[in-house]
């Protein structure tokens, strides 16, 4: 039975990466003595982040093998969503000097041209 499960997981590395991410996140939150629902939600978010981010990374680097998704999932599951969020916010430039009203005004002015 374990041979069939192992074979199936080796054929579906994205699922394997999501599963390892889920498992590590749940165990990490149990170690931190968080509640069971919080651990499940963190695990689910980490699993979805793993699949989504790995798909994006694989789009940027098409030669990357799908087997590396397990390592990617382990990293995300161990670090957690808060850390991943901080890293992603650091990578994405933000425009703090403009307010939303300035952007909306600029958009409405350009539509009139």
Backbone as a printed PyTorch tensor [residue, N CA C, xyz], in Angstrom:
tensor([[[  0.8200,  -1.1910,   0.0000],
         [  0.0000,   0.0000,   0.0000],
         [  0.8730,   1.2680,   0.0000]],

        [[  1.9260,   1.2780,   0.8340],
         [  2.8030,   2.4410,   0.9040],
         [  3.5570,   2.6400,  -0.4060]],

        [[  3.8210,   1.5470,  -1.1070],
         [  4.4890,   1.6700,  -2.4010],
         [  3.6120,   2.4120,  -3.3990]],

        [[  2.3200,   2.1300,  -3.3750],
         [  1.3990,   2.7990,  -4.2920],
         [  1.2620,   4.2840,  -3.9500]],

        [[  1.2250,   4.5910,  -2.6500],
         [  1.1340,   5.9860,  -2.2210],
         [  2.4050,   6.7250,  -2.6190]],

        [[  3.5420,   6.1080,  -2.3810],
         [  4.8200,   6.7210,  -2.7420],
         [  4.9220,   6.9410,  -4.2490]],

        [[  4.4700,   5.9570,  -5.0190],
         [  4.5040,   6.0870,  -6.4720],
         [  3.5900,   7.2190,  -6.9380]],

        [[  2.3880,   7.3080,  -6.3370],
         [  1.4450,   8.3570,  -6.7130],
         [  2.0170,   9.7370,  -6.3680]],

        [[  2.6210,   9.8600,  -5.1890],
         [  3.2070,  11.1430,  -4.7920],
         [  4.3700,  11.5360,  -5.6970]],

        [[  5.1370,  10.5700,  -6.1430],
         [  6.2510,  10.8920,  -7.0370],
         [  5.7420,  11.3280,  -8.4120]],

        [[  4.5520,  10.8870,  -8.7920],
         [  3.9690,  11.3030, -10.0640],
         [  3.2800,  12.6670,  -9.9710]],

        [[  2.9870,  13.1210,  -8.7460],
         [  2.2950,  14.3940,  -8.5260],
         [  3.0930,  15.2660,  -7.5570]],

        [[  4.1960,  15.8380,  -8.0190],
         [  5.0590,  16.5980,  -7.1050],
         [  4.4110,  17.8790,  -6.5690]],

        [[  3.4890,  18.5010,  -7.3110],
         [  2.8250,  19.6870,  -6.7810],
         [  1.9830,  19.3310,  -5.5580]],

        [[  1.3140,  18.2000,  -5.6100],
         [  0.5480,  17.7480,  -4.4540],
         [  1.4850,  17.4230,  -3.3000]],

        [[  2.6010,  16.7890,  -3.6090],
         [  3.5770,  16.4620,  -2.5660],
         [  4.0980,  17.7270,  -1.8980]],

        [[  4.3990,  18.7530,  -2.6930],
         [  4.8750,  20.0140,  -2.1430],
         [  3.8310,  20.6890,  -1.2760]],

        [[  2.5850,  20.6830,  -1.7210],
         [  1.5040,  21.2540,  -0.9310],
         [  1.2770,  20.4870,   0.3510]],

        [[  1.3790,  19.1610,   0.2720],
         [  1.1530,  18.3340,   1.4580],
         [  2.2550,  18.5400,   2.5000]],

        [[  3.4980,  18.5820,   2.0590],
         [  4.6020,  18.7760,   3.0080],
         [  4.5220,  20.1730,   3.6220]],

        [[  4.0880,  21.1500,   2.8380],
         [  3.9090,  22.4990,   3.3550],
         [  2.8110,  22.5280,   4.4170]],

        [[  1.7020,  21.8660,   4.1330],
         [  0.5970,  21.7800,   5.0870],
         [  1.0460,  21.1150,   6.3830]],

        [[  1.7180,  19.9980,   6.2390],
         [  2.1460,  19.2330,   7.4120],
         [  3.1380,  20.0250,   8.2710]],

        [[  4.1140,  20.6500,   7.6520],
         [  5.0870,  21.4310,   8.4130],
         [  4.4540,  22.6350,   9.0980]],

        [[  3.5130,  23.2930,   8.4260],
         [  2.8500,  24.4480,   9.0280],
         [  2.0230,  24.0280,  10.2400]],

        [[  1.2990,  22.9250,  10.1180],
         [  0.4870,  22.4380,  11.2430],
         [  1.3850,  22.0480,  12.4110]],

        [[  2.4460,  21.3470,  12.1430],
         [  3.3600,  20.9460,  13.2210],
         [  4.0330,  22.1510,  13.8670]],

        [[  4.3890,  23.1380,  13.0440],
         [  5.0180,  24.3480,  13.5910],
         [  4.0600,  25.0780,  14.5320]],

        [[  2.7930,  25.1740,  14.1510],
         [  1.8290,  25.8660,  15.0090],
         [  1.4930,  25.0580,  16.2570]],

        [[  1.4970,  23.7390,  16.1490],
         [  1.3110,  22.9210,  17.3610],
         [  2.4650,  23.1270,  18.3260]],

        [[  3.6810,  23.2430,  17.7940],
         [  4.8450,  23.4930,  18.6340],
         [  4.7290,  24.8450,  19.3380]],

        [[  4.1220,  25.8170,  18.6480],
         [  3.9170,  27.1400,  19.2280],
         [  2.6720,  27.1990,  20.1200]],

        [[  2.0190,  26.0640,  20.3000],
         [  0.8260,  25.9270,  21.1430],
         [ -0.3410,  26.7850,  20.6640]],

        [[ -0.5450,  26.8130,  19.3570],
         [ -1.6920,  27.5170,  18.7770],
         [ -2.8790,  26.5590,  18.7250]],

        [[ -4.0510,  27.0930,  18.4610],
         [ -5.2620,  26.2740,  18.4270],
         [ -5.2870,  25.3910,  17.1760]],

        [[ -6.0850,  24.3430,  17.2530],
         [ -6.2020,  23.4040,  16.1440],
         [ -6.7540,  24.0710,  14.8800]],

        [[ -7.8410,  24.8620,  14.9750],
         [ -8.3240,  25.5240,  13.7530],
         [ -7.2950,  26.4880,  13.1480]],

        [[ -6.5610,  27.2040,  13.9950],
         [ -5.5300,  28.1110,  13.4800],
         [ -4.4570,  27.3280,  12.7360]],

        [[ -4.0930,  26.1740,  13.2660],
         [ -3.0780,  25.3430,  12.6200],
         [ -3.5800,  24.8230,  11.2760]],

        [[ -4.8470,  24.4170,  11.2200],
         [ -5.3960,  23.9110,   9.9580],
         [ -5.4670,  25.0090,   8.9000]],

        [[ -5.9000,  26.1960,   9.3010],
         [ -5.9760,  27.2940,   8.3430],
         [ -4.5900,  27.7060,   7.8550]],

        [[ -3.6400,  27.7830,   8.7560],
         [ -2.2690,  28.1240,   8.3590],
         [ -1.7230,  27.0640,   7.4020]],

        [[ -1.9840,  25.7970,   7.7100],
         [ -1.5280,  24.7210,   6.8460],
         [ -2.1520,  24.7830,   5.4610]],

        [[ -3.4520,  25.0640,   5.4140],
         [ -4.1320,  25.1470,   4.1190],
         [ -3.6040,  26.3220,   3.3040]],

        [[ -3.3940,  27.4600,   3.9670],
         [ -2.8770,  28.6330,   3.2570],
         [ -1.4590,  28.3690,   2.7560]],

        [[ -0.6410,  27.7230,   3.5770],
         [  0.7260,  27.3930,   3.1460],
         [  0.7110,  26.4450,   1.9540]],

        [[ -0.1890,  25.4630,   1.9650],
         [ -0.2690,  24.5200,   0.8500],
         [ -0.6690,  25.2350,  -0.4320]],

        [[ -1.6620,  26.1150,  -0.3420],
         [ -2.0910,  26.8480,  -1.5320],
         [ -1.0090,  27.8290,  -2.0060]],

        [[ -0.3230,  28.4560,  -1.0610],
         [  0.7940,  29.3350,  -1.4290],
         [  1.8900,  28.5590,  -2.1430]],

        [[  2.1680,  27.3750,  -1.6670],
         [  3.2020,  26.5480,  -2.2840],
         [  2.8740,  26.2650,  -3.7370]],

        [[  1.6550,  25.8180,  -3.9920],
         [  1.2640,  25.4800,  -5.3610],
         [  1.2440,  26.7310,  -6.2340]],

        [[  0.6780,  27.8130,  -5.7030],
         [  0.5860,  29.0450,  -6.4890],
         [  1.9350,  29.6790,  -6.7690]],

        [[  2.7460,  29.8280,  -5.7320],
         [  4.0530,  30.4600,  -5.9230],
         [  4.9780,  29.5920,  -6.7630]],

        [[  4.9080,  28.2800,  -6.5540],
         [  5.7790,  27.4200,  -7.3560],
         [  5.3860,  27.4670,  -8.8280]],

        [[  4.0940,  27.5320,  -9.0900],
         [  3.6530,  27.6400, -10.4800],
         [  4.1580,  28.9270, -11.1080]],

        [[  4.1430,  30.0300, -10.3330],
         [  4.6730,  31.2930, -10.8320],
         [  6.1670,  31.2490, -11.0620]],

        [[  6.8900,  30.6510, -10.1290],
         [  8.3390,  30.5310, -10.2690],
         [  8.6820,  29.6370, -11.4580]],

        [[  7.9110,  28.5800, -11.6260],
         [  8.1740,  27.6810, -12.7470],
         [  7.8560,  28.3580, -14.0830]],

        [[  6.9120,  29.2890, -14.0790],
         [  6.6330,  30.0600, -15.2900],
         [  7.8190,  30.9660, -15.6270]],

        [[  8.4140,  31.5680, -14.5850],
         [  9.5640,  32.4430, -14.8110],
         [ 10.8150,  31.6630, -15.1910]],

        [[ 10.9630,  30.4790, -14.6200],
         [ 12.1240,  29.6200, -14.8810],
         [ 11.6290,  28.2740, -15.3970]],

        [[ 11.3300,  28.1820, -16.6980],
         [ 10.7020,  26.9620, -17.2370],
         [ 11.5700,  25.7070, -17.1370]],

        [[ 12.8690,  25.8490, -16.9690],
         [ 13.7300,  24.6720, -16.8670],
         [ 13.7350,  24.0650, -15.4720]],

        [[ 13.0880,  24.7290, -14.5120],
         [ 13.0470,  24.2180, -13.1400],
         [ 12.1940,  22.9450, -13.0960]],

        [[ 12.7340,  21.9270, -12.4790],
         [ 12.0170,  20.6560, -12.4110],
         [ 10.9150,  20.7110, -11.3650]],

        [[  9.8580,  19.9730, -11.6120],
         [  8.7040,  19.9880, -10.7080],
         [  9.0120,  19.3120,  -9.3860]],

        [[ 10.0190,  18.4760,  -9.3420],
         [ 10.3720,  17.7970,  -8.0950],
         [ 10.8290,  18.7720,  -7.0150]],

        [[ 11.3060,  19.9340,  -7.4160],
         [ 11.7610,  20.9120,  -6.4340],
         [ 10.5960,  21.5440,  -5.6710]],

        [[  9.3760,  21.2490,  -6.0690],
         [  8.2080,  21.7760,  -5.3640],
         [  8.1560,  21.2740,  -3.9230]],

        [[  8.6730,  20.0920,  -3.6650],
         [  8.6800,  19.5490,  -2.3060],
         [  9.5830,  20.4080,  -1.4140]],

        [[ 10.7530,  20.7690,  -1.9160],
         [ 11.6460,  21.6400,  -1.1460],
         [ 11.0280,  23.0270,  -0.9740]],

        [[ 10.3840,  23.5140,  -2.0030],
         [  9.6990,  24.7960,  -1.9600],
         [  8.6000,  24.7590,  -0.8940]],

        [[  7.8330,  23.6720,  -0.8760],
         [  6.7610,  23.5180,   0.1110],
         [  7.2880,  23.4080,   1.5270]],

        [[  8.3950,  22.7020,   1.6940],
         [  8.9860,  22.5820,   3.0230],
         [  9.4370,  23.9440,   3.5310]],

        [[ 10.0110,  24.7460,   2.6550],
         [ 10.4600,  26.0720,   3.0500],
         [  9.2760,  26.9620,   3.4370]],

        [[  8.2350,  26.9710,   2.6380],
         [  7.0680,  27.8040,   2.9310],
         [  6.3660,  27.3250,   4.1900]],

        [[  6.2160,  26.0190,   4.3500],
         [  5.5580,  25.4890,   5.5410],
         [  6.3220,  25.7940,   6.8130]],

        [[  7.6360,  25.7590,   6.7400],
         [  8.4410,  26.0290,   7.9230],
         [  8.4570,  27.5150,   8.2720]],

        [[  8.5570,  28.3720,   7.2530],
         [  8.6350,  29.8120,   7.4980],
         [  7.2760,  30.4120,   7.8440]],

        [[  6.2250,  29.9310,   7.2210],
         [  4.8830,  30.4100,   7.5180],
         [  4.4290,  31.5480,   6.6180]],

        [[  3.1370,  31.8150,   6.6840],
         [  2.5460,  32.8060,   5.7940],
         [  2.9750,  34.2260,   6.1360]],

        [[  3.1830,  34.5190,   7.4110],
         [  3.5810,  35.8810,   7.7810],
         [  4.9370,  36.2420,   7.1880]],

        [[  5.8760,  35.3180,   7.2540],
         [  7.2040,  35.5750,   6.7000],
         [  7.1520,  35.6800,   5.1730]],

        [[  6.4110,  34.7810,   4.5380],
         [  6.2900,  34.8190,   3.0820],
         [  5.6530,  36.1380,   2.6550]],

        [[  4.6610,  36.5880,   3.4220],
         [  4.0080,  37.8630,   3.1170],
         [  5.0010,  39.0230,   3.2040]],

        [[  5.8320,  39.0340,   4.2330],
         [  6.8280,  40.0940,   4.3690],
         [  7.8230,  40.0920,   3.2110]],

        [[  8.2620,  38.9100,   2.8190],
         [  9.2150,  38.8040,   1.7080],
         [  8.5780,  39.2910,   0.4130]],

        [[  7.3480,  38.8700,   0.1480],
         [  6.6800,  39.2850,  -1.0820],
         [  6.3980,  40.7840,  -1.0930]],

        [[  6.0330,  41.3360,   0.0600],
         [  5.8160,  42.7790,   0.1240],
         [  7.1140,  43.5440,  -0.1060]],

        [[  8.2280,  42.9760,   0.2910],
         [  9.5120,  43.6110,   0.0380],
         [  9.9140,  43.5660,  -1.4250]],

        [[  9.4480,  42.5400,  -2.1330],
         [  9.7890,  42.4020,  -3.5500],
         [  8.9140,  43.2560,  -4.4560]],

        [[  7.6980,  43.5410,  -4.0200],
         [  6.7620,  44.2880,  -4.8460],
         [  6.8620,  45.7690,  -4.4850]],

        [[  7.2160,  46.6010,  -5.4470],
         [  7.3360,  48.0320,  -5.1390],
         [  5.9580,  48.6450,  -4.8770]],

        [[  5.9120,  49.5310,  -3.9080],
         [  4.6670,  50.2230,  -3.6000],
         [  4.8560,  51.7150,  -3.8100]],

        [[  3.7780,  52.3840,  -4.0730],
         [  3.8240,  53.8250,  -4.2760],
         [  3.0860,  54.4800,  -3.1250]],

        [[  3.8310,  54.8700,  -2.1180],
         [  3.2350,  55.4680,  -0.9330],
         [  3.0250,  56.9710,  -1.0900]],

        [[  3.7080,  57.5690,  -2.0630],
         [  3.6230,  59.0170,  -2.1820],
         [  2.3360,  59.4760,  -2.8570]],

        [[  1.6520,  58.5940,  -3.5520],
         [  0.4100,  58.9610,  -4.2130],
         [ -0.7660,  58.3650,  -3.4610]],

        [[ -1.7830,  59.1500,  -3.3470],
         [ -2.9910,  58.6480,  -2.7160],
         [ -3.9060,  58.0820,  -3.7810]],

        [[ -4.8880,  57.3350,  -3.3320],
         [ -5.8300,  56.7180,  -4.2550],
         [ -6.6130,  57.7770,  -5.0190]],

        [[ -6.9080,  58.8970,  -4.3780],
         [ -7.6610,  59.9580,  -5.0660],
         [ -6.8430,  60.5540,  -6.2000]],

        [[ -5.5160,  60.6580,  -6.0190],
         [ -4.6630,  61.1700,  -7.0860],
         [ -4.6690,  60.2320,  -8.2880]],

        [[ -4.6390,  58.9470,  -8.0150],
         [ -4.6530,  57.9580,  -9.0970],
         [ -5.9930,  57.9970,  -9.8110]],

        [[ -7.0920,  58.0940,  -9.0520],
         [ -8.4230,  58.1480,  -9.6610],
         [ -8.5880,  59.4190, -10.4820]],

        [[ -8.0600,  60.5430,  -9.9990],
         [ -8.1560,  61.8020, -10.7270],
         [ -7.3800,  61.7110, -12.0320]],

        [[ -6.1870,  61.1270, -11.9760],
         [ -5.3680,  60.9770, -13.1720],
         [ -6.0680,  60.0870, -14.1920]],

        [[ -6.7210,  59.0330, -13.7340],
         [ -7.4250,  58.1260, -14.6110],
         [ -8.5940,  58.8280, -15.2930]],

        [[ -9.3570,  59.6210, -14.5390],
         [-10.4980,  60.3050, -15.1190],
         [-10.0420,  61.4070, -16.0790]],

        [[ -8.8940,  62.0550, -15.8160],
         [ -8.3750,  63.0740, -16.7260],
         [ -7.9300,  62.4570, -18.0360]],

        [[ -7.3090,  61.2890, -17.9880],
         [ -6.8280,  60.6660, -19.2170],
         [ -7.9750,  60.0920, -20.0440]],

        [[ -9.1150,  59.7820, -19.4330],
         [-10.2470,  59.2750, -20.1820],
         [-10.8930,  60.3760, -21.0050]],

        [[-10.7680,  61.6090, -20.5380],
         [-11.3600,  62.7360, -21.2520],
         [-10.5760,  63.1330, -22.4980]],

        [[ -9.3170,  62.6750, -22.6120],
         [ -8.4710,  63.0390, -23.7650],
         [ -8.9170,  62.4000, -25.0290]]])
